[in-house]
């Protein structure tokens, strides 16, 4: 199944949030965006805030991989406190 870049971004963002055991409000706060904006993004309706969400996740040690064949999300060995 081929998915669009927005679907891929949403899936990777949700996976990263789950790895951190963060709620939507926690991620919205860390990304500096409104909770409603994050909810719209996770439903696939809004794209301009992707960079803010991914930057907040990467600050915690989350790594997004894309080698052209596979996409991945992982977390480093240290977890930053909420």
FIMIMI-537942 format. One record per residue: residue number from 1; residue in one letter; chain; x, y, z of N, C-alpha, C, CB in turn. Coordinates in steps of 0.05 Angstrom, whole numbers. Each point is the difference from the previous one (the first is absolute). Glycine has a CB too. Example, Ala and Ser with C-alpha at 12.3 -4.5 7.8 and 13.67 -1.06 7.14 Angstrom:
BEGIN
rec num=1	residu=A	chaine=A	nu=264	nv=-114	nw=156	cau=-18	cav=24	caw=0	cu=18	cv=24	cw=0	cbu=-38	cbv=-23	cbw=25
rec num=2	residu=S	chaine=A	nu=31	nv=44	nw=-39	cau=16	cav=24	caw=1	cu=-15	cv=22	cw=14	cbu=24	cbv=-13	cbw=-43
//
This chain:
BEGIN
rec num=1	residu=X	chaine=A	nu=17	nv=-24	nw=0	cau=-17	cav=24	caw=0	cu=18	cv=25	cw=0	cbu=-37	cbv=-25	cbw=24
rec num=2	residu=X	chaine=A	nu=32	nv=43	nw=-41	cau=14	cav=25	caw=-2	cu=-16	cv=21	cw=15	cbu=22	cbv=-12	cbw=-45
rec num=3	residu=X	chaine=A	nu=-9	nv=27	nw=63	cau=-14	cav=21	caw=14	cu=13	cv=26	cw=-7	cbu=-12	cbv=-31	cbw=38
rec num=4	residu=X	chaine=A	nu=-4	nv=52	nw=-36	cau=10	cav=27	caw=-6	cu=18	cv=10	cw=22	cbu=-41	cbv=9	cbw=-26
rec num=5	residu=X	chaine=A	nu=56	nv=12	nw=20	cau=19	cav=11	caw=20	cu=-13	cv=9	cw=25	cbu=29	cbv=13	cbw=-37
rec num=6	residu=X	chaine=A	nu=-54	nv=-2	nw=35	cau=-14	cav=9	caw=24	cu=-7	cv=-24	cw=17	cbu=-18	cbv=40	cbw=-25
rec num=7	residu=X	chaine=A	nu=7	nv=-61	nw=13	cau=-6	cav=-24	caw=15	cu=24	cv=-11	cw=14	cbu=-37	cbv=-10	cbw=-32
rec num=8	residu=X	chaine=A	nu=60	nv=10	nw=18	cau=25	cav=-10	caw=11	cu=9	cv=17	cw=23	cbu=13	cbv=-18	cbw=-45
rec num=9	residu=X	chaine=A	nu=-15	nv=44	nw=43	cau=7	cav=18	caw=21	cu=-17	cv=-3	cw=25	cbu=16	cbv=32	cbw=-34
rec num=10	residu=X	chaine=A	nu=-42	nv=-36	nw=29	cau=-18	cav=-4	caw=23	cu=6	cv=-26	cw=14	cbu=-36	cbv=26	cbw=-24
rec num=11	residu=X	chaine=A	nu=41	nv=-47	nw=9	cau=6	cav=-26	caw=12	cu=26	cv=1	cw=16	cbu=-24	cbv=-23	cbw=-37
rec num=12	residu=X	chaine=A	nu=44	nv=36	nw=26	cau=26	cav=2	caw=14	cu=-3	cv=18	cw=25	cbu=24	cbv=-7	cbw=-44
rec num=13	residu=X	chaine=A	nu=-39	nv=28	nw=42	cau=-4	cav=17	caw=23	cu=-14	cv=-14	cw=23	cbu=-1	cbv=39	cbw=-31
rec num=14	residu=X	chaine=A	nu=-20	nv=-54	nw=24	cau=-15	cav=-15	caw=20	cu=18	cv=-22	cw=13	cbu=-43	cbv=9	cbw=-25
rec num=15	residu=X	chaine=A	nu=59	nv=-22	nw=8	cau=18	cav=-21	caw=10	cu=20	cv=12	cw=20	cbu=-6	cbv=-26	cbw=-43
rec num=16	residu=X	chaine=A	nu=17	nv=49	nw=36	cau=20	cav=13	caw=17	cu=-13	cv=9	cw=26	cbu=25	cbv=15	cbw=-40
rec num=17	residu=X	chaine=A	nu=-49	nv=-5	nw=38	cau=-15	cav=9	caw=25	cu=-5	cv=-25	cw=18	cbu=-21	cbv=38	cbw=-26
rec num=18	residu=X	chaine=A	nu=14	nv=-60	nw=14	cau=-4	cav=-24	caw=15	cu=25	cv=-10	cw=13	cbu=-37	cbv=-12	cbw=-31
rec num=19	residu=X	chaine=A	nu=60	nv=13	nw=17	cau=25	cav=-8	caw=11	cu=7	cv=16	cw=25	cbu=16	cbv=-13	cbw=-45
rec num=20	residu=X	chaine=A	nu=-23	nv=38	nw=45	cau=5	cav=18	caw=23	cu=-21	cv=-2	cw=22	cbu=24	cbv=30	cbw=-31
rec num=21	residu=X	chaine=A	nu=-46	nv=-44	nw=24	cau=-23	cav=-2	caw=18	cu=-11	cv=28	cw=6	cbu=19	cbv=-42	cbw=20
rec num=22	residu=X	chaine=A	nu=-20	nv=59	nw=-40	cau=-10	cav=27	caw=2	cu=-29	cv=1	cw=-9	cbu=46	cbv=19	cbw=-8
rec num=23	residu=X	chaine=A	nu=-61	nv=-2	nw=21	cau=-28	cav=5	caw=-8	cu=1	cv=22	cw=-22	cbu=-18	cbv=-13	cbw=47
rec num=24	residu=X	chaine=A	nu=-5	nv=17	nw=-60	cau=-1	cav=21	caw=-19	cu=5	cv=27	cw=13	cbu=-33	cbv=-27	cbw=-27
rec num=25	residu=X	chaine=A	nu=22	nv=33	nw=50	cau=6	cav=26	caw=13	cu=30	cv=4	cw=6	cbu=-46	cbv=-1	cbw=20
rec num=26	residu=X	chaine=A	nu=59	nv=-21	nw=-12	cau=29	cav=3	caw=6	cu=16	cv=6	cw=-26	cbu=-5	cbv=-32	cbw=38
rec num=27	residu=X	chaine=A	nu=-2	nv=19	nw=-60	cau=15	cav=6	caw=-25	cu=-7	cv=28	cw=-10	cbu=0	cbv=-49	cbw=-11
rec num=28	residu=X	chaine=A	nu=-25	nv=56	nw=12	cau=-8	cav=27	caw=-9	cu=15	cv=21	cw=16	cbu=-46	cbv=-17	cbw=-13
rec num=29	residu=X	chaine=A	nu=48	nv=14	nw=39	cau=15	cav=19	caw=17	cu=30	cv=0	cw=-8	cbu=-33	cbv=-8	cbw=37
rec num=30	residu=X	chaine=A	nu=45	nv=-15	nw=-41	cau=28	cav=-1	caw=-7	cu=6	cv=12	cw=-27	cbu=4	cbv=-41	cbw=28
rec num=31	residu=X	chaine=A	nu=-24	nv=38	nw=-46	cau=3	cav=11	caw=-28	cu=-8	cv=30	cw=-2	cbu=-8	cbv=-46	cbw=-17
rec num=32	residu=X	chaine=A	nu=-4	nv=56	nw=39	cau=-8	cav=28	caw=-1	cu=-24	cv=5	cw=-18	cbu=46	cbv=12	cbw=10
rec num=33	residu=X	chaine=A	nu=-64	nv=-31	nw=-12	cau=-23	cav=2	caw=-17	cu=-25	cv=-5	cw=17	cbu=26	cbv=-14	cbw=-41
rec num=34	residu=X	chaine=A	nu=-49	nv=22	nw=31	cau=-26	cav=-5	caw=13	cu=-7	cv=-30	cw=-2	cbu=-15	cbv=47	cbw=-10
rec num=35	residu=X	chaine=A	nu=2	nv=-57	nw=31	cau=-8	cav=-28	caw=0	cu=-18	cv=-6	cw=-24	cbu=3	cbv=0	cbw=50
rec num=36	residu=X	chaine=A	nu=-21	nv=18	nw=-56	cau=-18	cav=-4	caw=-23	cu=16	cv=-3	cw=-26	cbu=-36	cbv=27	cbw=24
rec num=37	residu=X	chaine=A	nu=57	nv=-12	nw=-27	cau=17	cav=-1	caw=-24	cu=13	cv=-28	cw=-2	cbu=9	cbv=49	cbw=3
rec num=38	residu=X	chaine=A	nu=1	nv=-59	nw=20	cau=12	cav=-27	caw=0	cu=-21	cv=-21	cw=-7	cbu=34	cbv=14	cbw=34
rec num=39	residu=X	chaine=A	nu=-57	nv=-12	nw=-23	cau=-22	cav=-19	caw=-6	cu=-7	cv=0	cw=-30	cbu=-17	cbv=6	cbw=46
rec num=40	residu=X	chaine=A	nu=16	nv=18	nw=-58	cau=-5	cav=2	caw=-29	cu=22	cv=-13	cw=-16	cbu=-26	cbv=42	cbw=7
rec num=41	residu=X	chaine=A	nu=51	nv=-37	nw=2	cau=23	cav=-13	caw=-14	cu=-2	cv=-30	cw=1	cbu=28	cbv=40	cbw=11
rec num=42	residu=X	chaine=A	nu=-34	nv=-51	nw=13	cau=-1	cav=-29	caw=3	cu=-24	cv=-12	cw=-14	cbu=22	cbv=5	cbw=44
rec num=43	residu=X	chaine=A	nu=-41	nv=11	nw=-53	cau=-22	cav=-10	caw=-16	cu=7	cv=4	cw=-30	cbu=-33	cbv=11	cbw=37
rec num=44	residu=X	chaine=A	nu=56	nv=1	nw=-43	cau=8	cav=4	caw=-27	cu=-10	cv=25	cw=-14	cbu=2	cbv=-49	cbw=-2
rec num=45	residu=X	chaine=A	nu=-11	nv=68	nw=18	cau=-12	cav=24	caw=-12	cu=18	cv=25	cw=-1	cbu=-42	cbv=-17	cbw=17
rec num=46	residu=X	chaine=A	nu=65	nv=16	nw=-4	cau=16	cav=25	caw=0	cu=30	cv=-8	cw=-2	cbu=-35	cbv=24	cbw=27
rec num=47	residu=X	chaine=A	nu=50	nv=-11	nw=-44	cau=28	cav=-7	caw=-4	cu=20	cv=21	cw=9	cbu=-16	cbv=-26	cbw=-36
rec num=48	residu=X	chaine=A	nu=11	nv=52	nw=37	cau=21	cav=19	caw=6	cu=14	cv=-4	cw=27	cbu=-25	cbv=32	cbw=-28
rec num=49	residu=X	chaine=A	nu=13	nv=-45	nw=47	cau=12	cav=-3	caw=26	cu=17	cv=-25	cw=3	cbu=-40	cbv=25	cbw=18
rec num=50	residu=X	chaine=A	nu=43	nv=-41	nw=-39	cau=16	cav=-25	caw=1	cu=28	cv=6	cw=11	cbu=-26	cbv=-18	cbw=-38
rec num=51	residu=X	chaine=A	nu=39	nv=38	nw=29	cau=27	cav=6	caw=9	cu=1	cv=5	cw=30	cbu=10	cbv=20	cbw=-46
rec num=52	residu=X	chaine=A	nu=-29	nv=-5	nw=57	cau=0	cav=6	caw=28	cu=-4	cv=-26	cw=16	cbu=-18	cbv=46	cbw=-9
rec num=53	residu=X	chaine=A	nu=0	nv=-63	nw=0	cau=-5	cav=-25	caw=14	cu=24	cv=-18	cw=0	cbu=-48	cbv=3	cbw=-12
rec num=54	residu=X	chaine=A	nu=60	nv=-7	nw=-12	cau=23	cav=-17	caw=-2	cu=24	cv=11	cw=15	cbu=-17	cbv=-16	cbw=-44
rec num=55	residu=X	chaine=A	nu=21	nv=42	nw=44	cau=22	cav=12	caw=15	cu=-3	cv=-5	cw=30	cbu=5	cbv=36	cbw=-36
rec num=56	residu=X	chaine=A	nu=-29	nv=-33	nw=46	cau=-5	cav=-5	caw=29	cu=6	cv=-29	cw=6	cbu=-35	cbv=36	cbw=2
rec num=57	residu=X	chaine=A	nu=27	nv=-55	nw=-19	cau=5	cav=-28	caw=5	cu=30	cv=-6	cw=-2	cbu=-45	cbv=-11	cbw=-19
rec num=58	residu=X	chaine=A	nu=59	nv=23	nw=0	cau=29	cav=-5	caw=-3	cu=16	cv=10	cw=23	cbu=-6	cbv=3	cbw=-49
rec num=59	residu=X	chaine=A	nu=-3	nv=18	nw=63	cau=14	cav=10	caw=24	cu=1	cv=-21	cw=22	cbu=-15	cbv=46	cbw=-12
rec num=60	residu=X	chaine=A	nu=-3	nv=-65	nw=11	cau=-1	cav=-20	caw=21	cu=17	cv=-24	cw=-6	cbu=-46	cbv=14	cbw=10
rec num=61	residu=X	chaine=A	nu=58	nv=-15	nw=-34	cau=16	cav=-23	caw=-8	cu=-13	cv=-17	cw=-21	cbu=19	cbv=0	cbw=45
rec num=62	residu=X	chaine=A	nu=-44	nv=7	nw=-53	cau=-13	cav=-15	caw=-22	cu=16	cv=4	cw=-25	cbu=-46	cbv=5	cbw=22
rec num=63	residu=X	chaine=A	nu=49	nv=-26	nw=-38	cau=13	cav=1	caw=-26	cu=-19	cv=-10	cw=-21	cbu=46	cbv=-6	cbw=22
rec num=64	residu=X	chaine=A	nu=-48	nv=21	nw=-44	cau=-16	cav=-9	caw=-23	cu=19	cv=-9	cw=-22	cbu=-37	cbv=33	cbw=12
rec num=65	residu=X	chaine=A	nu=33	nv=-57	nw=-22	cau=17	cav=-11	caw=-20	cu=-15	cv=-2	cw=-27	cbu=27	cbv=-25	cbw=35
rec num=66	residu=X	chaine=A	nu=-13	nv=30	nw=-56	cau=-11	cav=-4	caw=-27	cu=24	cv=-5	cw=-19	cbu=-40	cbv=31	cbw=10
rec num=67	residu=X	chaine=A	nu=44	nv=-57	nw=-16	cau=22	cav=-7	caw=-18	cu=-9	cv=-3	cw=-29	cbu=22	cbv=-23	cbw=39
rec num=68	residu=X	chaine=A	nu=-45	nv=33	nw=-45	cau=-10	cav=-2	caw=-27	cu=-17	cv=-25	cw=-5	cbu=39	cbv=26	cbw=-15
rec num=69	residu=X	chaine=A	nu=-35	nv=-46	nw=32	cau=-15	cav=-25	caw=-2	cu=-18	cv=-5	cw=24	cbu=37	cbv=-19	cbw=-28
rec num=70	residu=X	chaine=A	nu=-27	nv=27	nw=51	cau=-15	cav=-4	caw=25	cu=-1	cv=25	cw=16	cbu=14	cbv=-48	cbw=0
rec num=71	residu=X	chaine=A	nu=-36	nv=51	nw=15	cau=-3	cav=22	caw=18	cu=1	cv=-12	cw=28	cbu=-28	cbv=28	cbw=-33
rec num=72	residu=X	chaine=A	nu=39	nv=-12	nw=52	cau=1	cav=-10	caw=27	cu=-1	cv=22	cw=21	cbu=25	cbv=-39	cbw=-17
rec num=73	residu=X	chaine=A	nu=-32	nv=31	nw=41	cau=0	cav=18	caw=23	cu=13	cv=-15	cw=22	cbu=-42	cbv=26	cbw=-15
rec num=74	residu=X	chaine=A	nu=61	nv=-13	nw=29	cau=13	cav=-13	caw=23	cu=6	cv=21	cw=21	cbu=19	cbv=-37	cbw=-30
rec num=75	residu=X	chaine=A	nu=-12	nv=27	nw=53	cau=7	cav=18	caw=22	cu=28	cv=-8	cw=9	cbu=-48	cbv=7	cbw=14
rec num=76	residu=X	chaine=A	nu=64	nv=13	nw=-7	cau=27	cav=-6	caw=10	cu=0	cv=-13	cw=27	cbu=16	cbv=39	cbw=-26
rec num=77	residu=X	chaine=A	nu=7	nv=-45	nw=37	cau=2	cav=-14	caw=25	cu=-8	cv=16	cw=24	cbu=36	cbv=-26	cbw=-20
rec num=78	residu=X	chaine=A	nu=-36	nv=53	nw=17	cau=-8	cav=17	caw=23	cu=-27	cv=13	cw=-6	cbu=49	cbv=8	cbw=12
rec num=79	residu=X	chaine=A	nu=-65	nv=-7	nw=8	cau=-27	cav=12	caw=-3	cu=0	cv=26	cw=17	cbu=-23	cbv=-45	cbw=-8
rec num=80	residu=X	chaine=A	nu=17	nv=67	nw=-5	cau=-1	cav=26	caw=13	cu=-27	cv=2	cw=16	cbu=30	cbv=21	cbw=-36
rec num=81	residu=X	chaine=A	nu=-28	nv=-11	nw=60	cau=-25	cav=3	caw=16	cu=-20	cv=18	cw=-14	cbu=27	cbv=-8	cbw=42
rec num=82	residu=X	chaine=A	nu=-52	nv=4	nw=-36	cau=-21	cav=16	caw=-12	cu=2	cv=28	cw=8	cbu=-30	cbv=-38	cbw=0
//
